[in-house]
Amino acid sequence: MRPFDDPAADPIDRFAALLAAARDVGPERLPEPTAFSLATAGTDGQPAVRILLLKDVDARGFVFYTNLESRKGRELAANPRASMCFHWQHLERQVRVDGAVALVDPAEADAYFASRPRISQIGAWASNQSAVIPPGETLEARVAAFEERFAGAAVPRPPHWSGFRLEPAVIEFWINAVGRLHTRHRYTRQSGGWHVDTLFP
C-alpha cells in the first residue's frame, strides 16, 4: 500500500505523502499541485468558492494567504470556518478538509511576504481585491504608483494582507475506483488524536 492510501496513517502525514506524489507528477501534467478550492460563507449564509494555492501544512493546519479586505477575507472574519478541496486527477485522489480558521502570526506572514516575487508584493498593495475599479482608474496605474513609491526599497507587507491557517476538524481522503465504488476514509479530530471511518461512496 502506498503511504498516501494508508488509513492507519496520521492524516497530516498522509496528506503530505499525497502532495509529494502530486508534485512528482511534474509541471507538464500538473502545473499547480498545491491548488485547492476554498469554500467560505458570510453572515447571510451564501457560500462562495474559489481556487487558491496552499503555502504550508503541518500538524497545526493548512496555510494560505489573501487580502483581508477581499470577499473571502471579510467572510472569514465574520464566520471563521472554511472547507478545502484538493483534487489531483492524474492520481485519481481527492482530499477534503473542514475546520476553523485563524490568522497566522504576523512574523510568519512577514516571512512569507518577503519570499514573494517583487511584482506580487507590489500587486498586494495595488489591488483592492474584490472591489469595483472606479471609472477612470486602472490597475496598471496603481501598480505604477506603488512601484514608484517603493523604488529602491524593500516592499513591506501591507497591513491588509496576511495568512490564514485552517485547523482541520475533519479530513477526508477519496480514492477513485471503477463503477464509482470509491474508497473514502474520514478522519475526525478527537481528544488526543484522530478517529477514522470508512464511508460508503
C-alpha positions in Angstrom: 0.0 0.0 0.0 1.3 3.4 -0.9 1.8 5.8 2.0 -0.9 8.2 0.8 -3.5 5.4 0.8 -2.8 4.0 4.3 -5.9 4.6 6.5 -3.8 3.9 9.6 -1.5 6.9 8.9 -1.8 10.2 10.6 -3.9 12.3 8.2 -1.4 15.2 8.0 1.4 12.7 7.2 -0.8 11.0 4.7 -1.7 14.3 3.1 2.0 15.3 2.9 2.8 12.0 1.1 0.0 12.6 -1.3 1.1 16.2 -2.0 4.6 14.9 -2.6 3.2 12.4 -5.1 1.3 15.2 -6.8 4.5 17.2 -7.2 6.2 14.2 -8.6 3.7 14.1 -11.5 5.6 17.0 -13.0 4.6 20.5 -14.1 3.8 19.5 -17.7 1.0 17.3 -16.4 0.1 19.0 -13.1 1.2 22.7 -13.2 -0.2 23.6 -9.7 -0.1 20.6 -7.3 -0.8 22.9 -4.4 -4.1 24.3 -5.9 -7.3 23.8 -3.9 -10.8 25.1 -3.8 -11.7 27.1 -0.7 -15.3 27.5 0.3 -16.4 30.2 2.7 -19.8 31.7 3.8 -20.7 35.1 5.1 -23.3 36.0 7.7 -26.0 35.7 5.1 -25.2 32.0 4.6 -24.4 32.3 0.9 -21.4 30.1 0.1 -18.6 31.2 -2.2 -15.8 29.1 -3.6 -12.5 29.9 -5.4 -9.1 28.4 -6.2 -6.1 29.2 -4.1 -2.6 27.8 -3.5 -1.5 26.0 -0.4 1.6 27.6 1.1 2.3 25.4 4.1 0.9 22.4 6.0 2.0 20.9 9.3 0.4 19.5 12.4 -1.1 22.9 13.1 -3.0 23.1 9.9 -3.2 24.3 6.3 -2.0 27.8 5.4 -3.0 30.2 2.6 -2.6 34.0 2.1 -5.0 36.7 1.0 -6.1 40.3 1.1 -8.0 40.6 4.3 -10.4 43.1 2.7 -11.3 40.7 -0.1 -14.6 38.8 -0.1 -13.0 35.7 1.4 -11.1 37.8 3.9 -14.3 39.5 5.1 -16.3 36.3 5.2 -13.6 34.5 7.2 -13.5 37.4 9.6 -17.3 37.2 10.1 -17.5 33.4 10.0 -14.1 31.9 10.7 -14.8 28.4 9.3 -14.0 27.1 5.9 -13.7 24.0 3.7 -10.9 23.0 1.3 -10.9 20.5 -1.5 -7.8 19.2 -3.3 -8.2 17.2 -6.4 -5.4 15.5 -8.3 -6.9 14.0 -11.4 -3.7 12.3 -12.5 -3.5 10.4 -9.2 -7.3 9.8 -9.0 -7.2 11.2 -5.5 -9.1 13.9 -3.6 -8.9 15.4 -0.1 -11.5 17.5 1.7 -10.7 19.4 4.8 -13.1 21.2 7.2 -12.3 23.3 10.2 -11.9 26.7 11.9 -9.5 29.3 10.6 -7.3 31.9 12.4 -4.8 34.4 11.2 -1.2 33.3 11.1 1.4 35.0 13.4 2.5 38.4 11.9 6.1 37.3 11.8 5.0 34.2 9.7 3.1 36.4 7.3 6.1 38.8 7.0 8.5 36.0 6.2 6.2 34.6 3.5 5.5 38.0 2.0 9.3 38.7 1.8 9.7 35.5 -0.2 7.3 36.5 -2.9 8.4 38.0 -6.3 8.5 41.8 -6.1 5.7 42.2 -8.7 3.4 40.1 -6.4 4.4 42.3 -3.4 3.5 45.4 -5.4 0.3 43.8 -6.5 -0.7 43.2 -2.9 -0.6 47.0 -2.4 -2.1 47.9 -5.8 -5.2 45.6 -5.8 -8.2 46.4 -3.7 -9.2 42.8 -4.1 -12.9 42.1 -4.9 -13.7 45.9 -5.0 -15.0 47.6 -8.1 -12.4 49.5 -10.1 -13.6 53.1 -10.2 -14.2 54.8 -13.6 -11.0 56.4 -14.9 -8.8 54.3 -12.7 -6.8 51.3 -13.8 -4.9 48.5 -12.0 -1.8 49.3 -14.2 -1.8 52.9 -13.0 -2.0 51.7 -9.4 0.9 49.3 -9.9 3.0 52.0 -11.4 2.2 54.3 -8.5 3.3 51.7 -5.9 6.4 50.8 -8.0 7.4 54.5 -7.7 6.5 54.6 -4.0 8.8 51.7 -3.2 11.5 52.3 -5.8 14.9 51.3 -4.5 13.5 49.9 -1.2 12.1 46.6 0.1 8.3 46.3 -0.2 6.7 45.9 3.2 3.8 43.6 3.9 0.5 45.6 3.6 -1.5 45.8 6.8 -4.5 44.4 4.9 -2.6 41.3 3.7 -1.9 38.2 5.7 -2.4 34.5 6.0 -5.0 32.1 7.5 -4.4 28.7 9.0 -7.2 26.2 8.7 -7.1 23.9 11.7 -8.7 20.7 10.5 -11.5 19.1 12.4 -12.3 16.6 9.6 -10.1 15.4 6.8 -11.5 13.0 4.1 -9.4 11.1 1.6 -11.1 9.9 -1.6 -9.7 7.2 -3.9 -11.3 6.7 -7.3 -12.5 3.2 -8.3 -14.2 1.6 -11.2 -18.0 1.8 -11.2 -17.9 4.7 -8.8 -17.2 2.3 -5.9 -14.8 4.8 -4.5 -12.9 4.4 -1.2 -13.5 7.2 1.4 -11.6 7.5 4.6 -12.9 10.2 7.0 -10.6 11.3 9.9 -12.4 13.2 12.7 -10.3 15.0 15.3 -10.9 13.8 18.8 -9.3 14.5 22.2 -5.8 13.1 21.9 -5.9 12.1 18.2 -7.9 11.2 15.2 -10.7 8.7 14.6 -11.0 7.2 11.1 -14.1 5.8 9.5 -14.6 4.2 6.0 -17.6 5.7 4.3 -19.8 4.4 1.5 -19.0 6.1 -1.8 
